[in-house]
Amino acid sequence: MARPLRIEFDGALYHVTSRGNARAPIFIADTNRVLFFDILKKTCDRFNWLCHVYCLMDNHNHLVIEAPDGNLSKGMRQLNGVYTQSFNKRNQRVGHVFQGKYKAIVIEKEGYLLQVSRYVVLNPVRAKIVESPAEWKWSSYRGTAGIGKPHTVLTIDWILKQFDTHREKARKNYKDL
């Protein structure tokens, strides 16, 4: 049976997840996460993506990507393909890193982005790795909340503007969410 076609259109917003093959880790060291961010940044630049939210767990990742040019599939092929090649080379491995294709759910920016943002950054808390999202340095929470400098791949303006026009008040309200 054929895989259903992906929904792609200009300006679409997606909650994307990629899982490790056989539940294996896709990040076995912090250097792998740094490598992933480098590839993600290049992919965002090349495909004109906006990354609103991210969380890198050991065996999967979550991204909230806005694709103004309706090109999620091409960008994800680049992101996961280049990461797989680099991961395997650095770790002297062969074969699949990711379990099948990525999962992408189209979400409404005005109606659901804040809820997805909350869900994604609370992943390490729900997994009982940390007690607070501020403790997990591999998610967008710290950068959006103003606890640390946002990673260059991250776009925080739209999310913060949903809370207040004044940035510090918006960050406080974001933390409360």
N, C-alpha and C positions, 0 to 999 in steps of 0.2 A: 504494500500500500504506500502510495506517495505521501511525502511529508506535506502538510498544508502550506500554502504560500504565506510568506510573512507580509504583514501589513506595513507598507512604507509610503509615506507622503511627506511633502515639504513641511517642515516645522513640527513633525511628530516628536513626541516625548515618550521615552521608554524606560521601564525598569528592567534592566538586563542582569541576568545572573549566568555565571559560568562555573561549573563544578568540576572537581578533579576526577579523572578516570578512576573508576572503582573506589570512589571516595578517598582517593590518595591526595596528599597535600599538593597544592599547586605553588605554594610558597614554603620552601623548607628552610629559608634563612631570610633575614631582613634584606640582604642584597638582592634577593629575588623580587621582593616588593618594590625596591628602588628601581630595579630594571623594568618592572611592570609599569610604574609611573612614567618612566622615560618613554616607553613605547606608547602608553596611553596619551601622553602629551603630544607626541609626534602625530599620532592618529587623529587627535582632536584638531590639530593645526591643519593637517592634510585634508581632512574631510569636513572641515568647518563645523565641528561638533561643539556643543556646550556641555560640560560635565557639571551638573548641579549637586550631585551627592555621590559618595563612594564609600565602600567598606571592604577591606581586604581581610578575609578570614584565612585560616590555614588551608582549607580544602575547597574554598569557593570564594567568589567575589560578587559584589553587588555594585552596579553603576546606574545612575539615573542620567541618561543621555538625551539631549535635545539635538535632533538632526535637521537643521534648517533646509538642507538640500535633499532630504528624503533618501539618504544613502547608508542606513544602518548596516545592512548586510555586507556591503563592500568594506566598511570600516571595521566591522567585527571580524571579518576574514583576515584583514590586515593585523588587527590587534592580537587576536588569539593565535594566528599563524606565526607571526614574528616572535611573540612571546614563547610559543612552544619550541621553535627552533633555538632561540637564545637559551631558554631553560635547559633544554636537552644538552646543548653544547657545554654550558657552564657546569652542569652537574653530571656530565659524562653518561647520559642516558639516551635511550632511543624510544620511539613510539609515541603514543598519545599521551598528552598531559591532561586534556579536557575530556570529560564524559560527553561524547556526542556534541551536538550543536548547542549553542547558547540558548537560553530562554529569554524572550523579550515580550513584555506586556506593554501595550500602548496605554498611557495614562493621560488624563486631562490635567493641564497645567493649573488652571484655576480651581478645579474641584478636588484634586487628589495629590498634587505634588508634595504638599506639606505632610500629609499622612504617610506617603511613601518615604519621604525624607526621615521622618521619625522612626519608621519601621527599620530602615536600612542602618541608621547609626546606632540603634539599640540592639543590633545583632549580637555583638560580643557580650552584652549584658544578659540577654536571654540565654546565651550559650554558657553563662556562668564563668566566663573568662575574667571579667572585670565587674565591679559593682556599679560603675558609672561610665557613660560613654566618653567622658573627659579623660579617662584612663587609657583608652585605646587609641594609640597614635596612628593607626592605619585606617582611620575613617575621616570623613570630611567634617565631623562634629567640631573638633577643636578649632579648625580654621574658620568655620562659619560662626561659632560662638565667640571668637576673638581670644581664645585661650592660647593659641599659637598662630604663627603666620600661615595663611592658607597656601596650600600647594599650588604651584603655577597652573596646574591643570583645572583647578576648581573655579567655578563661577558662582559667587555667593550673593550677588546683588538682588536677583529676583526673589530669592527666598527671604532675605532680610527685609526687603520692601513690603512683604506681606505682613510684617509685624509692626513696622513704624518707619517713618521717613528719617528719623534721627537714628544713626547707626548704633550707638551704644544702647539706646532704649530697645531697638530691634533685637540686638544680641541678647539682652536680658530676657525679652519675651520669647526668643527662640529657645534659650536654655530652659525656660519654664515649660515649654511644650514637651 
